[in-house]
Amino acid sequence: MWRTLALASAFFPGLFVLCIRLLRWAAPGWSRKDRILLSGRLVSMVQAMMATVSGITVVLNCKHVVYDRHWLAVEYIWVLVPYMTYDIYIMYLCHWHKSQDRGVVEKKHSLASVRSFLLQERLMVTHHLFILIVLTPITQHFRGELGDFFVGCIFIAELSTPFVSLGKILIQLKMQDTLLHKVNGILILVTFFLCRILLFPFMYVAYGRQVGIPIYMVPFRIPLHCNIANASLIAPQLYWFRLICRKAVRLYGRSPADKGR
């Protein structure tokens, strides 16, 4: 636990700093804000791929969805804790630099800038804090030695993140009108729907099949805190998926005449 926490606490900030320095060498004309934004997105992609691989490994190795164990289901949580903490701060840095570009005069790390950040990014910050404060104790202590399969499923939800980050990178590089951006948009829709929406009914189906009961009986057989945790996790995903669909309509619904204006 402590070794994993220490390594992850050094890895993600270290990778972020390395990306900034490499971008300073590769793109000397870029502003500090652009380097921070791109570096944060690259680190996000790396973490998401790590989580997805860990999740797939856990799911494939847990034949019994309740009792089978895999060490990654426990150990990778201690990677997520420092990452989520790091990511909240990086989100604040990105918010502050964007505010400076908009002409908002706020001192870095001031109470006003922190308040502005929390107001604008309240849903994402709440999501991160929920994982840190609620899900971490549940997955590491309260569930005992049960349910590694379902922890692996939650890790797989990160599969959509690399495509989301890539989409933001392409927009940052002024490549939003390219075929790559359109294909990536389709991949965002598909992976987000499969891994962040359908994932939750899939877990209920998997449990029902394992114990031999229909899916509609599963919510009444599993502990109440599992239902509450799943509901708390899927609620923001539904909201974000709605936003993604609206962006997709704007992206794919534009006519050639609109694009030429």
LOKEGU-305703 format. One record per residue (C-alpha): residue in one letter; x, y, z. Coordinates in steps of 0.05 Angstrom, whole numbers, m for minus. Each point is the difference from the previous one (the first is absolute). Layout:
N
pt res=a	xx=X	yy=Y	zz=Z
...
end
This chain:
261
pt res=m	xx=0	yy=0	zz=0
pt res=w	xx=50	yy=53	zz=23
pt res=r	xx=50	yy=m18	zz=m54
pt res=t	xx=m54	yy=5	zz=m54
pt res=l	xx=m25	yy=67	zz=28
pt res=a	xx=70	yy=28	zz=0
pt res=l	xx=16	yy=m24	zz=m71
pt res=a	xx=m65	yy=27	zz=m28
pt res=s	xx=8	yy=66	zz=38
pt res=a	xx=67	yy=9	zz=m35
pt res=f	xx=m19	yy=m30	zz=m68
pt res=f	xx=m58	yy=44	zz=m22
pt res=p	xx=29	yy=68	zz=20
pt res=g	xx=67	yy=m22	zz=m27
pt res=l	xx=m31	yy=m21	zz=m67
pt res=f	xx=m36	yy=67	zz=m3
pt res=v	xx=64	yy=39	zz=11
pt res=l	xx=36	yy=m43	zz=m51
pt res=c	xx=m54	yy=14	zz=m52
pt res=i	xx=5	yy=75	zz=12
pt res=r	xx=75	yy=m1	zz=m8
pt res=l	xx=m4	yy=m42	zz=m64
pt res=l	xx=m52	yy=48	zz=m28
pt res=r	xx=44	yy=59	zz=17
pt res=w	xx=53	yy=m32	zz=m43
pt res=a	xx=m46	yy=m26	zz=m56
pt res=a	xx=m45	yy=61	zz=m4
pt res=p	xx=38	yy=61	zz=27
pt res=g	xx=m52	yy=47	zz=m28
pt res=w	xx=m56	yy=m28	zz=43
pt res=s	xx=m24	yy=38	zz=61
pt res=r	xx=6	yy=m29	zz=70
pt res=k	xx=m76	yy=m9	zz=1
pt res=d	xx=2	yy=m43	zz=m64
pt res=r	xx=55	yy=m43	zz=28
pt res=i	xx=m37	yy=m11	zz=65
pt res=l	xx=m65	yy=m17	zz=m35
pt res=l	xx=32	yy=m51	zz=m47
pt res=s	xx=44	yy=m30	zz=54
pt res=g	xx=m60	yy=m10	zz=46
pt res=r	xx=m38	yy=m34	zz=m56
pt res=l	xx=58	yy=m46	zz=m17
pt res=v	xx=7	yy=m22	zz=73
pt res=s	xx=m75	yy=m12	zz=2
pt res=m	xx=5	yy=m46	zz=m60
pt res=v	xx=57	yy=m39	zz=33
pt res=q	xx=m39	yy=m10	zz=64
pt res=a	xx=m62	yy=m20	zz=m37
pt res=m	xx=37	yy=m53	zz=m40
pt res=m	xx=32	yy=m26	zz=64
pt res=a	xx=m68	yy=m5	zz=34
pt res=t	xx=m32	yy=m34	zz=m61
pt res=v	xx=55	yy=m53	zz=m5
pt res=s	xx=m5	yy=m12	zz=75
pt res=g	xx=m76	yy=m7	zz=m5
pt res=i	xx=2	yy=m48	zz=m58
pt res=t	xx=52	yy=m42	zz=36
pt res=v	xx=m43	yy=m4	zz=62
pt res=v	xx=m64	yy=m16	zz=m37
pt res=l	xx=31	yy=m55	zz=m42
pt res=n	xx=32	yy=m33	zz=61
pt res=c	xx=m62	yy=2	zz=45
pt res=k	xx=m44	yy=m57	zz=m24
pt res=h	xx=m44	yy=5	zz=61
pt res=v	xx=m25	yy=72	zz=2
pt res=v	xx=m8	yy=1	zz=76
pt res=y	xx=55	yy=m42	zz=31
pt res=d	xx=59	yy=m2	zz=m48
pt res=r	xx=58	yy=46	zz=18
pt res=h	xx=53	yy=37	zz=m40
pt res=w	xx=54	yy=44	zz=31
pt res=l	xx=m9	yy=56	zz=m50
pt res=a	xx=m71	yy=13	zz=24
pt res=v	xx=30	yy=22	zz=66
pt res=e	xx=67	yy=28	zz=m21
pt res=y	xx=m23	yy=45	zz=m57
pt res=i	xx=m46	yy=37	zz=48
pt res=w	xx=64	yy=26	zz=33
pt res=v	xx=21	yy=25	zz=m68
pt res=l	xx=m66	yy=36	zz=m10
pt res=v	xx=3	yy=37	zz=66
pt res=p	xx=62	yy=42	zz=m16
pt res=y	xx=m23	yy=7	zz=m72
pt res=m	xx=m67	yy=29	zz=19
pt res=t	xx=34	yy=48	zz=49
pt res=y	xx=50	yy=21	zz=m53
pt res=d	xx=m55	yy=8	zz=m53
pt res=i	xx=m41	yy=47	zz=43
pt res=y	xx=61	yy=46	zz=5
pt res=i	xx=15	yy=m5	zz=m75
pt res=m	xx=m73	yy=18	zz=m15
pt res=y	xx=9	yy=61	zz=44
pt res=l	xx=64	yy=20	zz=m37
pt res=c	xx=m35	yy=m7	zz=m67
pt res=h	xx=m59	yy=40	zz=25
pt res=w	xx=45	yy=56	zz=26
pt res=h	xx=39	yy=6	zz=m65
pt res=k	xx=m64	yy=1	zz=m41
pt res=s	xx=m27	yy=55	zz=45
pt res=q	xx=63	yy=41	zz=m11
pt res=d	xx=m11	yy=m5	zz=m75
pt res=r	xx=m71	yy=25	zz=9
pt res=g	xx=26	yy=61	zz=37
pt res=v	xx=m21	yy=m22	zz=69
pt res=v	xx=50	yy=29	zz=49
pt res=e	xx=6	yy=m49	zz=58
pt res=k	xx=63	yy=m18	zz=37
pt res=k	xx=20	yy=m73	zz=m6
pt res=h	xx=m21	yy=m41	zz=61
pt res=s	xx=m42	yy=58	zz=26
pt res=l	xx=m66	yy=m13	zz=33
pt res=a	xx=m37	yy=34	zz=m57
pt res=s	xx=33	yy=m44	zz=m53
pt res=v	xx=m13	yy=m63	zz=40
pt res=r	xx=m73	yy=19	zz=9
pt res=s	xx=m7	yy=15	zz=m74
pt res=f	xx=31	yy=m68	zz=m16
pt res=l	xx=m46	yy=m38	zz=48
pt res=l	xx=m61	yy=35	zz=m29
pt res=q	xx=18	yy=m14	zz=m72
pt res=e	xx=26	yy=m71	zz=9
pt res=r	xx=m46	yy=m20	zz=58
pt res=l	xx=m25	yy=m64	zz=m33
pt res=m	xx=69	yy=m27	zz=m18
pt res=v	xx=29	yy=19	zz=68
pt res=t	xx=m59	yy=m33	zz=35
pt res=h	xx=11	yy=m62	zz=m43
pt res=h	xx=74	yy=m3	zz=21
pt res=l	xx=m15	yy=13	zz=73
pt res=f	xx=m55	yy=m54	zz=0
pt res=i	xx=52	yy=m50	zz=m25
pt res=l	xx=50	yy=22	zz=52
pt res=i	xx=m46	yy=6	zz=60
pt res=v	xx=m55	yy=m51	zz=m13
pt res=l	xx=22	yy=m53	zz=m51
pt res=t	xx=70	yy=m10	zz=27
pt res=p	xx=m22	yy=m21	zz=70
pt res=i	xx=m55	yy=m44	zz=m31
pt res=t	xx=47	yy=m36	zz=m48
pt res=q	xx=58	yy=m7	zz=49
pt res=h	xx=m36	yy=m15	zz=65
pt res=f	xx=m75	yy=m6	zz=3
pt res=r	xx=m8	yy=m51	zz=m56
pt res=g	xx=47	yy=m48	zz=34
pt res=e	xx=28	yy=m52	zz=m48
pt res=l	xx=m60	yy=1	zz=m47
pt res=g	xx=m12	yy=30	zz=m69
pt res=d	xx=68	yy=9	zz=m33
pt res=f	xx=m36	yy=m14	zz=m66
pt res=f	xx=m43	yy=62	zz=9
pt res=v	xx=59	yy=43	zz=20
pt res=g	xx=33	yy=m22	zz=m66
pt res=c	xx=m63	yy=21	zz=m37
pt res=i	xx=4	yy=70	zz=30
pt res=f	xx=72	yy=5	zz=m23
pt res=i	xx=m21	yy=m17	zz=m72
pt res=a	xx=m45	yy=61	zz=1
pt res=e	xx=64	yy=39	zz=m13
pt res=l	xx=3	yy=m28	zz=m72
pt res=s	xx=m36	yy=61	zz=m27
pt res=t	xx=48	yy=50	zz=32
pt res=p	xx=58	yy=m5	zz=m50
pt res=f	xx=m49	yy=16	zz=m57
pt res=v	xx=m29	yy=59	zz=39
pt res=s	xx=69	yy=27	zz=14
pt res=l	xx=21	yy=m11	zz=m73
pt res=g	xx=m60	yy=39	zz=m23
pt res=k	xx=20	yy=59	zz=44
pt res=i	xx=72	yy=m5	zz=m25
pt res=l	xx=m23	yy=2	zz=m73
pt res=i	xx=m42	yy=62	zz=15
pt res=q	xx=60	yy=31	zz=34
pt res=l	xx=42	yy=m15	zz=m62
pt res=k	xx=m54	yy=31	zz=m45
pt res=m	xx=m16	yy=m68	zz=m31
pt res=q	xx=m75	yy=0	zz=16
pt res=d	xx=m19	yy=m3	zz=m74
pt res=t	xx=42	yy=m61	zz=m16
pt res=l	xx=m23	yy=m71	zz=m13
pt res=l	xx=39	yy=m23	zz=61
pt res=h	xx=m42	yy=45	zz=45
pt res=k	xx=m65	yy=m27	zz=m29
pt res=v	xx=22	yy=m72	zz=8
pt res=n	xx=23	yy=14	zz=70
pt res=g	xx=m68	yy=31	zz=15
pt res=i	xx=m34	yy=m64	zz=m20
pt res=l	xx=48	yy=m40	zz=45
pt res=i	xx=m16	yy=47	zz=58
pt res=l	xx=m75	yy=m13	zz=m9
pt res=v	xx=8	yy=m75	zz=m6
pt res=t	xx=50	yy=m11	zz=57
pt res=f	xx=m35	yy=49	zz=47
pt res=f	xx=m67	yy=m34	zz=m11
pt res=l	xx=28	yy=m70	zz=7
pt res=c	xx=48	yy=11	zz=57
pt res=r	xx=m34	yy=54	zz=41
pt res=i	xx=m74	yy=m12	zz=m12
pt res=l	xx=m12	yy=m73	zz=m19
pt res=l	xx=55	yy=m21	zz=48
pt res=f	xx=m47	yy=7	zz=59
pt res=p	xx=m57	yy=m45	zz=m25
pt res=f	xx=54	yy=m48	zz=m23
pt res=m	xx=25	yy=m7	zz=71
pt res=y	xx=m71	yy=m15	zz=24
pt res=v	xx=m9	yy=m51	zz=m55
pt res=a	xx=67	yy=m33	zz=17
pt res=y	xx=m20	yy=m6	zz=73
pt res=g	xx=m68	yy=m27	zz=m17
pt res=r	xx=29	yy=m54	zz=m45
pt res=q	xx=51	yy=m19	zz=53
pt res=v	xx=m52	yy=m12	zz=55
pt res=g	xx=m56	yy=m22	zz=m47
pt res=i	xx=m51	yy=56	zz=9
pt res=p	xx=m32	yy=48	zz=m51
pt res=i	xx=30	yy=69	zz=m7
pt res=y	xx=m60	yy=35	zz=30
pt res=m	xx=12	yy=m37	zz=65
pt res=v	xx=74	yy=19	zz=5
pt res=p	xx=m11	yy=69	zz=32
pt res=f	xx=m38	yy=m34	zz=57
pt res=r	xx=54	yy=m53	zz=11
pt res=i	xx=63	yy=43	zz=3
pt res=p	xx=17	yy=47	zz=58
pt res=l	xx=m34	yy=68	zz=m1
pt res=h	xx=66	yy=38	zz=m2
pt res=c	xx=17	yy=m35	zz=m66
pt res=n	xx=m64	yy=27	zz=m32
pt res=i	xx=13	yy=69	zz=28
pt res=a	xx=72	yy=0	zz=m25
pt res=n	xx=m21	yy=m23	zz=m70
pt res=a	xx=m55	yy=53	zz=m3
pt res=s	xx=49	yy=54	zz=23
pt res=l	xx=50	yy=m22	zz=m54
pt res=i	xx=m48	yy=m6	zz=m58
pt res=a	xx=m36	yy=66	zz=13
pt res=p	xx=57	yy=46	zz=m23
pt res=q	xx=15	yy=m48	zz=m57
pt res=l	xx=m70	yy=9	zz=m28
pt res=y	xx=8	yy=75	zz=5
pt res=w	xx=68	yy=m1	zz=m36
pt res=f	xx=m27	yy=m48	zz=m53
pt res=r	xx=m56	yy=49	zz=m14
pt res=l	xx=52	yy=55	zz=m10
pt res=i	xx=41	yy=m45	zz=m46
pt res=c	xx=m62	yy=m16	zz=m42
pt res=r	xx=m16	yy=75	zz=m6
pt res=k	xx=72	yy=13	zz=m24
pt res=a	xx=m5	yy=m58	zz=m48
pt res=v	xx=m64	yy=29	zz=m30
pt res=r	xx=35	yy=66	zz=m11
pt res=l	xx=62	yy=m34	zz=m29
pt res=y	xx=m34	yy=m48	zz=m48
pt res=g	xx=m62	yy=41	zz=m13
pt res=r	xx=36	yy=59	zz=m32
pt res=s	xx=m9	yy=7	zz=m74
pt res=p	xx=58	yy=14	zz=m47
pt res=a	xx=m27	yy=71	zz=m8
pt res=d	xx=2	yy=10	zz=75
pt res=k	xx=72	yy=m24	zz=3
pt res=g	xx=21	yy=48	zz=m55
pt res=r	xx=m26	yy=61	zz=37
end
